[in-house]
Amino acid sequence: MSEIAEPNLEEIRALIGEFPLADAEAGAAAAARQAQLTKPAGSLGRLEELAVWLASWQGRPDPAMERPRVAVFAGNHGVAARGVSAYPAEVTAQMVANFIEGGAAVNQLAAWVGADLRIYEMALDQPTADFAAGPAMEEADCARALAYGMMSVEEGFDAMALGEMGIANTTSAAALCLALFGGEAADWVGRGSGVDEAGLARKVAAVEAGLAANPEAREDPFEALRRLGGYELAAIAGAVMACRLARIPVVLDGFAATAAAAVLQRLDRHALDHCLVAHRSVEPGHARLLGALGKTPLLDLDMRLGEASGAVLALGLLQAACACHNGMRTFEEAGVSGKA
């Protein structure tokens, strides 16, 4: 049996050039149906937009949300040793165990929307290197993490909600955003899991050190991911890519998940057309990032939990959009007079 070739960053990068477009015909048919439903035009607001968006990416005028999938990727970060989180690194593995046992918020929310929840551990006993002193990942490790995320995407589900778990990953996300979009470290750094003023200062210092130690991160988005990201963030980027290749709609969770996906947008400005952002995190960098990406979140609930919690809530909105789109009668079917 021949050996399976190891993935490499350039081969994965080349896949972006193969990204398909949305199905314009299905989207147009869905928009036409929306115009005939028993309601004033636009009166359901973004629920109408969501139905058309889903139809465009699912390639069907009657979008479905009967089989949603939630994927939570978990990884550990070497930069955590710098005291940038309110919790120790071992909490990542402890929370993964909690997910598996059904005791976390995402478990309750996934059950509420009837979503299939999958948890992916990313070598928790082998954290990335401290990016404040050099690259977080070797090229091969980053490529493997991207490929792992891609392999999590299977056929047979209607949309994918993506989230993460990883102590110190808001520090990594802030460093990624600084490399991708510029500004100052303080523009992107927030309190994450609830650090005090001293912890916040350590986060800013770690991000500044990371960019100083990895100047190449500013030159190429994949280098930014490799040098400043984490295994779980690379896996999210890979999952976003695989979903696009399969025309599967994606719901991104908060700051860290959106930062991971932003790597792709910096390589192709249309790379995230199949993605929406579930909510605006309390992390101050998230609002700045959403502005840079041109994304308007669906929810703003002062959440900052991660673990795909906000993304699962947004799946409920997608289900509501489908229910109205497919279940409402048209003016003709209901015998209701249309607009004069």
Summary of the structure (lengths in Angstrom):
residues: 340
radius of gyration: 20.3
end to end distance: 70.4
largest distance: 70.4
contacts: 1260
relative contact order: 0.18
helix: 53%
strand: 9%
